[in-house]
Amino acid sequence: MAADRTLVVDLDGTLIRSDMLFETFWSGVSRNWRTPFAAFQSLANGRAALKQRMSQVGPVDVGTLPYNPSVLDYIARWRAGGGRTALVTAANQQIADQIAEHLGMFDEVHGSDAC
């Protein structure tokens, strides 16, 4: 590992054993049965708009997400060797920031927005 290299980690299906769009959608449905209608309406403006809307109507507790322990271990070893890390995802930026803050393992965080 070299300190001048950055380990880039994807969120959905890599860092977590799920997909944040599904997590936020089902969280939203559990709060309000009208969530599928909000999802459909948001999708007319694109996937990024859908992801942002679902993050608003279906907030999740990032501490309970199904994190992949082997990926967490790899990141910890990389950082222990002096390497930098970046969480890069198509998930909403706000969710990516919350996950990065919760884990405390990332030097950079890059998510999507509704634009």
N, C-alpha and C positions, 0 to 999 in steps of 0.2 A: 504494500500500500504506500502510496506517495501522498504527501501533504498537498501537493499541487493538483491532485485529482479530486473530482467530486463524484460521489456515489449518488446516482439519481434513482429514486424509488417511486414507483407508481402506487397509487392508493387501492383502487378497485381490483380485487382478485390477486393482489400481491401483498401489500401491507395488511389489508383486511381480507378475510375469506368471504367477502360479500361485495355488494355494489351499493354505493351511497345513494344512488337514485332509488333503488328498491327499499333501502333502509328508511329514507325520508318519506317515500310514498306510503309505505305501510304504517309508519309512525303517524302520518297525516290521517290515514283512514281510521286508525284507532281513536283519533281525537274528533273526527268529523266525517260522517258518511258521504259528504259532498266532495271530498277530496278528489275522486276520479274526474269529476266535472271541472274542477279547477285545473287539474293536470291536462285535460284535453284542451281547455281554453288556452293554457300557457304554451302548449306544444305548437299552436298555430304561429308562435313567434320564434320557434326553434328550440333545439335541445338545451341550449344554455339557459334560455328563459324558463324552460320546464324545470331544470335543476335548481335554479334560483327560487322559483315559486315553491317547489317541494321542500327546500331547506327552510322556507318561512312557515309553511303550514304543518310541516312534520319534523320539528327539531328532534335531534337524537342526543342521548347521553353518550358522548364519545368514550367515556370510561367503560361502557358495556359492549363496545363493538367487538366482533370476532377477529382480534388481531392474530396474525400468523407468527407464532413464537420463533420459528426458525429465521424468519426475516428480521424480527426484532433483535435476535442474537447476532445476526450478520451485521446489522447496522451498528450495534454496540461494539463489536470487534473492529469494524472499520474506523469508528470514531476513536477507539482506544489506540489505534495505530496512527492517529494524527490526521485521518482523512476527513474531508468535508462531506456533508450530506445535504440533499435537496429532495423535498417531497414535491413531485410534479404530477398533477392530476387534472382530469377534465371535470372533476367534481367542483362544486361551488367553492370559491375562494374562502368564504367565511367558515365553511366546514373544514377545509384544509387547514386553516389557521388554528381552529379549535383543536384538531387532532394533533398538529405539530406542538402546540402549547402543552397539551396533555402529556405527550410522550417525552418532550424535551430532548429530542434526538436530531433535530434538523436545523441546519444553518440557513436554509432558504426554503420558502414555500411558494409554489406557483399553482394556482387553481384557475377556474374559469369565472367569468362574470356573465351577466345577461346580454352583453353587447355582442 
